[in-house]
Amino acid sequence: MSVFNKSLIQKSIGIGVLAGALVFTASVIAGVADQDIKAFQSSIQKKFPAVEFAEFANGAYAFDMDAREQWLEMEEFAPYEIALEEGEELFNTPFANGKSYADCFENGGIGVRQNYPYYDQEQNQVVTLELAINQCREKNGEALLGYKKGDIASISAYMAYTSRGNTFTQNVPDDPGAVAAYEKGKEYFYSRRGQLNFSCASCHIQSSGNMLRAELLSSALGHVTHWPVYRSKWGDMGTLHRRIAGCNEQVRAKPLAGQSETYRNLEYFMTVMSQGLNVNGPGSRK
């Protein structure tokens, strides 16, 4: 056997071992995600044993009965209804090239909210619904929309409404990129930041069910199910990333841009943790 052939075989074996190690690592960590889901959901359910699992999609209204009554009354004349009408009209309005959002999404964009976010192997990134909406616009020569409020929130609200009752089933596939995105999202969720040195978990796991000033802190389980949301504090609709940015401001940390990689990875992690809950967006909150 020539030195060249021997070297080539050794190199091929080395690449094969490395590839096998990467697949094994991704598979192991993806398995850890299953353990994370069980631990995450179990710890919150133990903290609120009287709350049925499906109710966690309703945030603090799952365990604050007084606030729940007021919320249910508000839902009879939901403040997001105007946004729904606007979103449906925008969704069905053709682009300049004659195509529409329906051409960009599976099932014409109807009933697909539960499929987002997901890890796209071709793009090597997490794709959220709002990112997909703007990618559709870009693909069809349309200007991009702002990510935190406005038209994108209305379109997302309409798409969520058509998906009500559908179940989030996201898990982490055996893909190194997906595993990395999940782990980054998890790290951000548990990392303390800002002058107050709070993490997402500080408020929404450790202190969930407690009062912070005049607000009852909701549980992290189900945080992703009801977006976009009409908040009385805002006076209009906003996306999940608008709310996350607001949380950062409240702990005196620098907020990131909507649909930043960090926020998309965080949304991915939070959605995996809420596996098994149903879409109930758009929602209304104080």
Secondary structure by P-SEA (a helix, b strand, c coil): ccaaaaaaaaaaaaaaaaaaaaaaaaaaaaaaaaaaaaaaaaaaaaacccccccccccccccccaaaaaaaaaaaccccaaaaaaaaaaaaaccccccccccccccccccccccccccccccccccccaaaaaaaaaaaaccccccccccaaaaaaaaaaaaaccccccccccccaaaaaaaaaaaaaaaccccccccccccccccccccccccccbbbccccccccccccccccccccaaaaaaaaaaaacccccccccaaaaaaaaaaaaaacccccccccccc
